[in-house]
Amino acid sequence: MGMAGDWFLDPINYIDPAEITYAVKGFDRINETSFRIGEYEALKKASIDPYVAVRDIYLQYRDKKIKE
């Protein structure tokens, strides 16, 4: 339900035409991802197998969300 409220409160959703809205949101997603590249590189250096490390992080995150 909160996501519906967030959609109405986000001013980007009211830009016309809709293609510009999608472009702005896509740019924002790419920009957010670019800030996290260093975190992934540090994870790769710190672990023997990056796949196993990411899998374990995901499973811990999922268990936490289930318990909440």
N, C-alpha and C positions, 0 to 999 in steps of 0.2 A: 504494500500500500504506500509505503514511503517513496518508492520510486515514481509513482504517479504524481505525488505532490512535488517531488524534485523536478519532474518534467515541466510542470506548469510554472514553477518558480525560476527556471533557467531562462534568462532573456534570449539566449542564442536560439531557442526553439521558435521564437517569433520573427525570425529573419525571413524575408521573402526574396527570392524564390528558395525552395527547400534545398536545392543543390548547394547553395552557399552555406546553409546550416550544416549539411553533411560534410562539406569541405572544412569548415571551422572545427567541427568535432573530430574529424580525422586528424587534422593538424595538431589539435590538443592531445590526442592519444599518442601520436608519434613523439611529441615534445615530452610528455610524461615518461615515455619509454626511454628516451635518450638520457634522462637523468639517472636511470637505473642500470645503465650499461656497466658502470664501474662496480656496482654491487655484484653483478654476474661474473665479471672478470676476477674479482677478489675471491669469489666462491670457487671458480675454476682453479685458481692458484692454491687455495687452501685444501682442496680435496684431491684424493687419488682418482676417483671416478665421479665427474660432475653429474652424470645422470642419476647415480645413487643418491648423491647429496640433495639434488633438487627433488627427487622422489620422497626422500625422508622429510624434507621441509614441508612438502605438500601434505603428506600423511599426518604430520604433527598439526598443521593448520586445520586440516579436516577434522581430526579428533577434537581439537579445541572448539570448533564450531558446533560439533555434534553435542558436546557436553553443555554448551551454552543453551 
